[in-house]
Amino acid sequence: MASCILSFLLLILSMQANRAIGCIERERNTLLSFKAGLPDPSNFLSSWEGRDCCKWTGVVCSNTTSHVVKLKLGNLALSGEINPSLSLLSDLKHLDLSMNNFHGNSIPTHIGSLQKLKYLNLSNAWFNGIVPAQLGNLSNLRYLDLIPNWNQVVNMLPSLEVLHLKDCLLSGIPTSLPYVNFTSLKVLDLSGNLINSTLPKWLWNLSRITHLDLSYNNLHGFIHDEFSCLKSLNVLSLRGNNFKGEFPSSLQYCRQLVFLDLGHNKFSGAIPTWIGEKSLSSLMILSLHANMFSGSIPPQVLQLGYLQVLDLSHNNLSGIIPRSIGNFSWMALSKSGKTKNMGVFKLETYLDFSASFLFVIKGAERLFSNILEFMESIDLSDNNLSGEIPDEIGDLWALQNLNLSRNHLSGNIPEIIGKMKSLESLDLRMNNLSSTIPQSLSALTYLNHLNLSYNNLSGPIPTGNQLQTLPDPSIYISNPYLCGPPTTKNCSTNESVHDLSEGTAVDSTSLKDYGSQSV
């Protein structure tokens, strides 16, 4: 028993001695040789002196063995050649040389000797030439961020889980492979390239994939039934391509989807009702922006219990706005675990969830709770929607942005809009709205953008409170029967207000009495 205790104490003392000494001398000399081949014009590596290399910039050592396990040297304006001595760091698990300037040099083959490497980032480092086949020896690699000529190397990495090839000027992609060996892949980002092909067939072998971003390429053709193989998908973005056909029916089998972006394509036909049924009941973000979808908005879409981002703008949708839109004041779970009232959101820009979008998502709950803090809007602009704005819109008390412009909406602006206390932007231009502007608008204390132009509104423009901060007359132009500031048209006491939708007139004296009422 005493000998066991003695051995244990000696081990502890040995570990403490290693920590006291700092880094291992051989690895310190290796790092100095590595530094010698790297011109450092900004002197970022000036700390690389002294005995303890574990305290140098970008160097991380193990707390137990003192071996160098990480080199984090991204974005340091380094150039020159990578010294082969780097391969002597046999315990290295993390290597980041991204965003440097190794212009004219190829990727060193000796990186393939770092057998324990799990993370390798060489993106935007201006390496030239082909990707060396030796990288296929990195059997423990989990994360790879690379450059073109990638497919053969990647197919030699069965343990690879994350692959980012965003904005790499990739012009081609193999549509088929003789075998698919990288089936552990969970995150694949090929966004922002020049890929001009149909969807590659090997995608359907990636049964573990949870995040697939193929946005902003030249991908084309129809979406066939094979997507039903990707049942683990949480995030799918096909935005900014040339896909066509109807809404992909195979997506109804991807029941774990929380983010779906099909915007800026050529999809057509009706929006299927099954989206709002059990098939995609986990959806939190849905963007069908800028396609050719037609028909009415299915009420079932507005019944999705977790939906927080909805963008149907720039389509050919018609019909009335479903009254169930008022149901969007749901309870959403914040990252603190507490409940938080939320409304509907518009995908204002492509969420590169790094906002990602692209983005590496580290837990959907955290990602979306961050988004909820900033985005609360509805955009149904540029469609053929008709009918009246439903009174239920007033139930969206958390909404910040509402855009119903460039449609065929008629009737009046609901007085209940004054309940939307969080509203910051309201755009109703280019519709057929009539009657008076509700005085309740002046109660929206956060309103900083308003556009009611090109309608059939009439009567005095409400004054007071927040509306006094919006003096631009252009927000009311092409409403020939509107009067009062900030327009130059005076309102006479006997002037009638025209309700063009009903063909009636209302005496302006009663409007003055109405306008004096508080909301």
C-alpha positions as CSV (number, residue, x, y, z in Angstrom):
1,M,0.0,0.0,0.0
2,A,2.8,2.4,1.0
3,S,4.6,1.7,-2.4
4,C,1.4,2.6,-4.3
5,I,1.0,5.9,-2.4
6,L,4.7,6.7,-3.0
7,S,4.3,6.0,-6.8
8,F,1.3,8.2,-6.9
9,L,3.1,11.0,-5.2
10,L,6.1,10.7,-7.5
11,L,3.7,10.9,-10.5
12,I,2.1,14.1,-9.1
13,L,5.5,15.6,-8.5
14,S,6.6,14.7,-12.0
15,M,3.5,16.4,-13.5
16,Q,4.0,19.5,-11.4
17,A,7.7,19.6,-12.5
18,N,6.6,19.5,-16.1
19,R,4.2,22.4,-15.5
20,A,6.9,24.4,-13.7
21,I,9.3,23.8,-16.5
22,G,6.8,25.0,-19.1
23,C,6.9,23.6,-22.6
24,I,9.1,20.7,-23.7
25,E,12.5,21.9,-24.9
26,R,12.4,19.9,-28.2
27,E,9.0,21.4,-29.1
28,R,10.2,24.9,-28.2
29,N,13.0,24.5,-30.7
30,T,10.6,23.2,-33.2
31,L,8.4,26.3,-32.9
32,L,11.5,28.6,-33.2
33,S,12.4,26.8,-36.5
34,F,8.8,27.1,-37.6
35,K,8.9,30.9,-36.8
36,A,12.2,31.4,-38.7
37,G,10.6,30.5,-42.0
38,L,7.7,32.9,-41.5
39,P,8.1,36.6,-42.3
40,D,6.1,38.4,-39.6
41,P,5.8,42.1,-40.8
42,S,3.4,43.0,-38.1
43,N,5.5,41.4,-35.4
44,F,2.6,39.3,-34.1
45,L,5.0,36.6,-32.9
46,S,7.2,38.9,-30.9
47,S,6.2,37.0,-27.7
48,W,8.0,33.9,-29.1
49,E,11.0,34.2,-26.9
50,G,12.0,33.0,-23.5
51,R,11.9,29.4,-22.1
52,D,8.2,28.8,-21.7
53,C,6.7,28.5,-25.1
54,C,3.3,27.6,-23.6
55,K,2.9,31.4,-22.9
56,W,3.6,32.4,-26.5
57,T,1.0,34.0,-28.7
58,G,-1.2,31.3,-30.3
59,V,0.4,28.4,-28.5
60,V,-1.6,26.2,-26.2
61,C,-0.1,23.3,-24.2
62,S,-1.6,20.4,-22.3
63,N,-2.0,21.1,-18.6
64,T,-1.0,17.5,-17.8
65,T,1.8,16.7,-20.3
66,S,3.0,20.2,-21.3
67,H,3.0,19.0,-25.0
68,V,1.9,21.6,-27.5
69,V,-1.7,20.7,-28.5
70,K,-2.9,23.8,-30.3
71,L,-1.5,26.4,-32.7
72,K,-4.0,29.2,-33.3
73,L,-2.3,31.5,-35.8
74,G,-5.2,32.6,-37.9
75,N,-5.3,36.2,-39.3
76,L,-1.8,37.2,-38.3
77,A,-0.5,38.4,-41.8
78,L,2.0,35.5,-41.9
79,S,3.7,34.5,-45.1
80,G,6.6,32.4,-46.3
81,E,7.0,28.6,-46.0
82,I,5.7,26.1,-43.4
83,N,8.9,24.5,-42.0
84,P,8.7,20.6,-42.1
85,S,9.8,20.7,-38.5
86,L,6.1,21.3,-37.7
87,S,5.5,17.6,-38.1
88,L,7.6,17.0,-34.9
89,L,4.7,18.4,-32.8
90,S,3.3,14.9,-32.6
91,D,0.6,15.8,-30.0
92,L,-0.9,18.7,-32.0
93,K,-4.6,18.4,-32.2
94,H,-5.6,21.9,-33.5
95,L,-4.0,23.8,-36.3
96,D,-5.3,27.1,-37.6
97,L,-3.3,29.0,-40.3
98,S,-6.3,30.6,-41.9
99,M,-6.5,34.2,-43.3
100,N,-2.7,34.5,-43.8
101,N,-0.8,35.1,-47.0
102,F,1.1,31.9,-48.1
103,H,0.7,33.0,-51.7
104,G,2.8,30.9,-54.1
105,N,3.2,28.0,-51.7
106,S,1.4,24.7,-51.8
107,I,-0.2,23.1,-48.8
108,P,2.6,21.2,-47.0
109,T,2.4,17.5,-47.3
110,H,4.0,17.0,-43.9
111,I,0.8,18.2,-42.2
112,G,-0.5,14.7,-43.1
113,S,2.0,13.4,-40.5
114,L,0.1,15.1,-37.6
115,Q,-1.8,11.9,-36.7
116,K,-3.6,13.4,-33.7
117,L,-4.9,16.4,-35.6
118,K,-8.7,16.9,-35.1
119,Y,-9.1,20.5,-36.3
120,L,-7.4,21.9,-39.5
121,N,-8.2,25.3,-40.9
122,L,-6.3,26.5,-44.0
123,S,-9.0,28.7,-45.4
124,N,-8.3,32.1,-47.0
125,A,-4.6,31.5,-46.5
126,W,-3.8,31.8,-50.3
127,F,-2.2,28.4,-50.7
128,N,-1.7,27.4,-54.3
129,G,-1.8,24.0,-56.1
130,I,-3.7,20.9,-55.3
131,V,-4.8,19.5,-51.9
132,P,-2.1,16.9,-51.1
133,A,-3.3,13.3,-50.8
134,Q,-1.4,13.0,-47.5
135,L,-4.2,14.9,-45.7
136,G,-6.1,11.7,-46.1
137,N,-3.9,10.2,-43.4
138,L,-5.5,12.4,-40.8
139,S,-7.9,9.7,-39.6
140,N,-8.8,11.6,-36.4
141,L,-9.8,14.8,-38.2
142,R,-13.2,16.1,-37.2
143,Y,-13.2,19.7,-38.7
144,L,-11.7,20.7,-42.0
145,D,-11.9,24.1,-43.6
146,L,-10.1,24.0,-47.0
147,I,-9.8,25.2,-50.6
148,P,-10.7,23.7,-54.0
149,N,-9.7,20.2,-55.3
150,W,-11.1,18.8,-52.2
151,N,-13.4,15.8,-53.0
152,Q,-10.7,13.0,-53.2
153,V,-9.1,14.1,-49.9
154,V,-12.4,14.4,-48.1
155,N,-13.5,11.0,-49.3
156,M,-10.5,9.5,-47.4
157,L,-11.7,11.0,-44.0
158,P,-14.3,8.6,-42.6
159,S,-14.4,10.5,-39.2
160,L,-14.9,14.0,-40.7
161,E,-17.9,15.7,-39.2
162,V,-17.6,19.4,-40.3
163,L,-16.6,20.6,-43.7
164,H,-16.7,24.3,-44.7
165,L,-15.9,25.2,-48.3
166,K,-17.7,28.6,-48.4
167,D,-16.7,31.2,-50.9
168,C,-13.9,29.1,-52.4
169,L,-14.7,29.8,-56.1
170,L,-15.6,26.1,-56.6
171,S,-16.9,25.8,-60.2
172,G,-17.6,22.1,-60.1
173,I,-18.6,19.3,-57.9
174,P,-18.7,15.6,-58.6
175,T,-22.3,14.5,-59.1
176,S,-21.4,10.9,-58.2
177,L,-18.6,9.1,-56.5
178,P,-17.6,5.4,-56.8
179,Y,-18.0,5.1,-53.1
180,V,-18.8,7.5,-50.2
181,N,-16.5,7.2,-47.2
182,F,-17.2,10.4,-45.4
183,T,-20.6,9.4,-44.0
184,S,-19.9,10.8,-40.5
185,L,-20.4,14.3,-41.9
186,K,-22.8,16.4,-39.9
187,V,-22.2,19.9,-41.3
188,L,-21.6,20.6,-45.0
189,D,-21.2,24.2,-46.2
190,L,-20.6,24.7,-49.9
191,S,-22.3,28.2,-50.1
192,G,-21.2,31.1,-52.1
193,N,-19.4,29.2,-54.9
194,L,-19.9,28.8,-58.7
195,I,-21.2,25.2,-58.7
196,N,-23.2,24.6,-61.8
197,S,-24.9,21.2,-61.7
198,T,-27.8,19.3,-60.4
199,L,-27.8,18.0,-56.8
200,P,-25.0,15.4,-56.4
201,K,-26.2,11.9,-55.8
202,W,-23.7,11.2,-53.0
203,L,-25.6,13.6,-50.8
204,W,-28.2,11.0,-50.1
205,N,-25.5,8.8,-48.4
206,L,-25.0,11.5,-45.7
207,S,-27.6,10.1,-43.4
208,R,-26.1,11.8,-40.3
209,I,-26.1,15.3,-41.7
210,T,-27.8,17.9,-39.7
211,H,-26.7,21.1,-41.4
212,L,-26.6,21.5,-45.2
213,D,-25.9,24.8,-46.9
214,L,-25.8,24.9,-50.7
215,S,-26.9,28.5,-51.0
216,Y,-25.8,31.0,-53.6
217,N,-24.5,28.7,-56.3
218,N,-25.8,27.8,-59.8
219,L,-27.4,24.6,-58.8
220,H,-30.5,23.7,-60.9
221,G,-33.1,21.1,-61.8
222,F,-35.8,19.6,-59.7
223,I,-35.7,18.4,-56.1
224,H,-36.5,14.7,-56.2
225,D,-37.6,12.2,-53.6
226,E,-34.0,11.5,-52.3
227,F,-34.2,14.3,-49.7
228,S,-36.3,11.9,-47.7
229,C,-33.1,10.0,-46.9
230,L,-31.8,13.0,-44.9
231,K,-34.0,12.6,-41.9
232,S,-31.6,14.2,-39.4
233,L,-31.6,17.6,-41.1
234,N,-32.1,20.5,-38.8
235,V,-30.9,23.3,-41.2
236,L,-31.3,23.3,-45.0
237,S,-30.6,26.3,-47.2
238,L,-30.9,26.1,-51.0
239,R,-31.3,29.9,-51.3
240,G,-30.0,31.7,-54.4
241,N,-30.0,28.9,-57.0
242,N,-32.1,27.9,-60.0
243,F,-34.1,25.1,-58.7
244,K,-37.6,24.8,-60.2
245,G,-40.8,22.7,-59.9
246,E,-43.2,22.5,-57.0
247,F,-42.4,22.7,-53.3
248,P,-40.3,19.6,-52.7
249,S,-42.6,16.9,-51.4
250,S,-39.7,14.8,-50.1
251,L,-39.1,17.5,-47.4
252,Q,-42.1,16.3,-45.5
253,Y,-40.0,13.4,-44.3
254,C,-37.3,15.7,-42.8
255,R,-39.2,16.1,-39.6
256,Q,-36.4,17.6,-37.6
257,L,-36.1,20.7,-39.7
258,V,-36.0,23.9,-37.7
259,F,-34.6,26.1,-40.5
260,L,-35.7,25.9,-44.2
261,D,-34.7,28.5,-46.8
262,L,-35.8,28.0,-50.4
263,G,-35.6,31.7,-51.2
264,H,-34.5,33.2,-54.6
265,N,-35.2,30.1,-56.8
266,K,-37.8,29.3,-59.4
267,F,-40.2,27.1,-57.3
268,S,-43.8,27.4,-58.4
269,G,-47.2,26.0,-57.6
270,A,-49.1,26.1,-54.3
271,I,-47.6,26.1,-50.9
272,P,-48.6,22.7,-49.5
273,T,-50.8,22.4,-46.5
274,W,-48.7,19.6,-45.1
275,I,-46.1,22.1,-44.0
276,G,-48.3,23.1,-41.1
277,E,-49.4,19.6,-40.2
278,K,-47.3,17.0,-38.4
279,S,-44.6,16.8,-41.2
280,L,-42.7,20.0,-40.4
281,S,-44.0,20.8,-37.0
282,S,-40.6,21.8,-35.6
283,L,-40.0,24.6,-38.1
284,M,-38.8,27.9,-36.5
285,I,-37.7,29.7,-39.7
286,L,-39.3,29.4,-43.1
287,S,-38.3,31.5,-46.1
288,L,-39.9,31.1,-49.5
289,H,-38.9,34.6,-50.6
290,A,-38.6,35.5,-54.3
291,N,-40.0,32.4,-56.0
292,M,-43.2,31.9,-58.2
293,F,-45.5,30.3,-55.6
294,S,-49.1,31.0,-56.3
295,G,-52.5,30.5,-54.7
296,S,-53.5,31.5,-51.2
297,I,-51.5,31.3,-48.0
298,P,-52.5,28.0,-46.3
299,P,-53.8,28.7,-42.8
300,Q,-52.0,25.5,-41.8
301,V,-48.7,27.3,-42.2
302,L,-49.8,29.8,-39.6
303,Q,-50.5,27.0,-37.2
304,L,-46.8,25.9,-36.8
305,G,-46.3,26.0,-33.1
306,Y,-42.7,27.1,-33.1
307,L,-42.6,29.3,-36.2
308,Q,-40.8,32.5,-35.5
309,V,-39.5,33.6,-39.0
310,L,-41.8,33.7,-42.0
311,D,-41.0,35.3,-45.3
312,L,-43.4,34.8,-48.2
313,S,-42.6,38.0,-50.0
314,H,-42.0,38.5,-53.7
315,N,-44.2,35.6,-54.9
316,N,-47.5,35.4,-56.8
317,L,-49.7,34.6,-53.8
318,S,-53.3,35.8,-53.8
319,G,-56.4,35.7,-51.7
320,I,-57.0,37.1,-48.2
321,I,-54.5,37.1,-45.3
322,P,-55.6,34.2,-43.0
323,R,-57.2,35.4,-39.8
324,S,-55.2,32.8,-37.9
325,I,-52.2,35.2,-38.3
326,G,-53.2,36.5,-34.9
327,N,-52.0,33.3,-33.4
328,F,-48.4,34.3,-33.7
329,S,-48.1,35.6,-30.2
330,W,-46.8,32.2,-28.9
331,M,-44.6,31.4,-26.0
332,A,-41.0,30.7,-27.1
333,L,-38.3,29.2,-24.9
334,S,-35.4,31.5,-24.4
335,K,-31.9,30.2,-23.7
336,S,-32.2,30.9,-20.0
337,G,-35.0,28.3,-19.9
338,K,-37.7,31.0,-19.2
339,T,-40.7,31.6,-21.4
340,K,-40.8,34.7,-23.6
341,N,-43.6,36.0,-25.8
342,M,-42.6,36.2,-29.4
343,G,-44.1,37.2,-32.7
344,V,-43.5,36.4,-36.4
345,F,-40.2,37.2,-37.9
346,K,-39.1,38.1,-41.4
347,L,-35.8,36.9,-42.7
348,E,-34.5,40.4,-43.5
349,T,-31.2,39.1,-44.9
350,Y,-29.8,35.7,-45.5
351,L,-29.0,34.4,-42.0
352,D,-25.4,33.4,-42.3
353,F,-25.6,31.7,-38.9
354,S,-22.3,32.4,-38.1
355,A,-26.1,34.3,-38.6
356,S,-25.2,32.3,-39.3
357,F,-25.7,31.3,-41.6
358,L,-22.0,30.3,-43.0
359,F,-22.2,29.4,-40.1
360,V,-21.5,26.7,-37.7
361,I,-24.5,26.2,-35.4
362,K,-23.6,25.2,-31.9
363,G,-27.1,24.2,-30.6
364,A,-30.3,25.3,-32.3
365,E,-31.7,26.6,-29.1
366,R,-28.9,29.1,-28.5
367,L,-28.9,30.1,-32.2
368,F,-32.5,30.9,-32.4
369,S,-32.8,32.6,-29.0
370,N,-30.1,35.0,-30.2
371,I,-32.1,35.8,-33.4
372,L,-35.3,36.3,-31.4
373,E,-33.7,39.2,-29.6
374,F,-33.3,41.1,-32.8
375,M,-35.9,40.1,-35.4
376,E,-39.6,40.3,-35.2
377,S,-41.3,41.0,-38.5
378,I,-43.7,39.9,-41.2
379,D,-43.1,40.6,-44.9
380,L,-45.8,39.6,-47.3
381,S,-45.0,42.4,-49.9
382,D,-45.1,42.0,-53.7
383,N,-47.9,39.5,-53.9
384,N,-51.5,39.6,-55.1
385,L,-53.1,39.5,-51.7
386,S,-56.6,41.0,-51.5
387,G,-59.3,41.6,-49.0
388,E,-59.0,43.6,-45.7
389,I,-56.3,43.7,-43.2
390,P,-57.7,41.4,-40.4
391,D,-58.3,42.9,-37.0
392,E,-56.4,40.0,-35.5
393,I,-53.2,41.7,-36.7
394,G,-53.5,43.8,-33.5
395,D,-52.7,40.6,-31.4
396,L,-49.1,40.7,-32.6
397,W,-48.1,43.0,-29.8
398,A,-44.4,42.0,-30.1
399,L,-44.1,42.7,-33.8
400,Q,-41.5,45.3,-34.8
401,N,-41.8,45.3,-38.6
402,L,-44.9,44.9,-40.8
403,N,-44.7,45.1,-44.6
404,L,-47.8,44.4,-46.7
405,S,-46.9,46.8,-49.5
406,R,-47.5,46.2,-53.2
407,N,-50.6,44.0,-52.9
408,H,-54.3,44.6,-53.6
409,L,-55.5,45.0,-50.0
410,S,-58.7,47.1,-49.5
411,G,-60.8,48.5,-46.7
412,N,-59.5,50.6,-43.9
413,I,-56.4,50.4,-41.7
414,P,-57.6,48.8,-38.5
415,E,-57.9,51.0,-35.5
416,I,-56.6,48.1,-33.5
417,I,-53.2,48.6,-35.0
418,G,-52.5,51.0,-32.1
419,K,-52.2,47.9,-29.9
420,M,-48.9,46.9,-31.7
421,K,-46.8,48.9,-29.2
422,S,-43.5,47.4,-30.4
423,L,-44.0,48.4,-34.1
424,E,-41.0,50.3,-35.5
425,S,-41.7,50.0,-39.2
426,L,-45.1,49.9,-41.1
427,D,-45.2,49.8,-44.9
428,L,-48.7,49.6,-46.5
429,R,-47.9,51.5,-49.7
430,M,-49.3,50.6,-53.1
431,N,-52.6,49.0,-52.1
432,N,-56.2,50.0,-52.3
433,L,-56.7,51.0,-48.7
434,S,-59.3,53.7,-48.1
435,S,-61.1,55.7,-45.4
436,T,-59.1,57.7,-42.8
437,I,-55.8,57.0,-41.1
438,P,-56.5,55.8,-37.6
439,Q,-55.5,58.2,-34.8
440,S,-54.1,55.2,-32.9
441,L,-51.0,55.3,-35.1
442,S,-49.8,58.2,-33.0
443,A,-49.7,56.0,-30.0
444,L,-46.9,53.8,-31.5
445,T,-44.0,55.3,-29.6
446,Y,-41.4,53.2,-31.4
447,L,-42.5,53.9,-34.9
448,N,-39.7,55.3,-37.0
449,H,-40.6,54.3,-40.5
450,L,-44.0,54.7,-42.1
451,N,-45.2,54.5,-45.7
452,L,-48.9,54.8,-46.6
453,S,-48.3,56.2,-50.1
454,Y,-50.3,55.2,-53.3
455,N,-53.6,54.2,-51.6
456,N,-57.0,55.8,-51.5
457,L,-56.8,57.2,-48.0
458,S,-58.7,60.4,-47.1
459,G,-59.3,63.0,-44.4
460,P,-56.9,64.8,-42.1
461,I,-53.6,63.1,-41.3
462,P,-53.5,62.4,-37.5
463,T,-51.2,64.6,-35.5
464,G,-49.4,64.3,-32.2
465,N,-47.0,62.1,-30.4
466,Q,-44.9,59.8,-32.6
467,L,-46.4,61.0,-35.9
468,Q,-44.8,64.4,-35.2
469,T,-41.4,62.8,-35.7
470,L,-42.2,61.7,-39.2
471,P,-42.4,65.0,-41.2
472,D,-41.6,63.6,-44.6
473,P,-44.7,64.3,-46.9
474,S,-43.6,61.5,-49.3
475,I,-44.9,58.9,-47.0
476,Y,-48.5,60.1,-47.8
477,I,-48.2,60.9,-51.6
478,S,-50.7,59.7,-54.1
479,N,-53.6,59.7,-51.6
480,P,-55.5,62.6,-53.3
481,Y,-58.0,63.1,-50.5
482,L,-55.6,63.3,-47.6
483,C,-55.0,66.7,-46.1
484,G,-53.1,68.5,-43.3
485,P,-49.4,68.5,-42.3
486,P,-46.9,67.4,-43.5
487,T,-48.7,67.7,-46.9
488,T,-49.3,71.2,-48.3
489,K,-53.1,70.6,-48.6
490,N,-55.2,72.4,-46.0
491,C,-58.2,70.7,-44.4
492,S,-61.3,73.0,-44.5
493,T,-63.9,72.6,-41.8
494,N,-66.6,71.6,-44.3
495,E,-64.5,69.3,-46.4
496,S,-65.8,65.9,-46.9
497,V,-63.7,62.8,-46.5
498,H,-64.1,60.3,-49.4
499,D,-64.4,56.6,-48.6
500,L,-63.7,55.4,-52.1
501,S,-64.4,51.8,-51.3
502,E,-68.0,52.5,-50.2
503,G,-68.7,55.6,-52.3
504,T,-69.7,57.6,-49.2
505,A,-68.5,60.8,-47.6
506,V,-67.9,61.6,-44.0
507,D,-68.0,65.1,-42.6
508,S,-64.6,66.3,-41.3
509,T,-66.1,67.9,-38.2
510,S,-66.9,64.5,-36.8
511,L,-63.3,63.5,-37.6
512,K,-62.0,66.3,-35.5
513,D,-64.0,65.0,-32.6
514,Y,-62.8,61.5,-33.3
515,G,-59.2,62.7,-33.5
516,S,-59.3,64.3,-30.1
517,Q,-60.1,61.0,-28.4
518,S,-57.2,59.3,-26.7
519,V,-56.2,55.7,-27.6
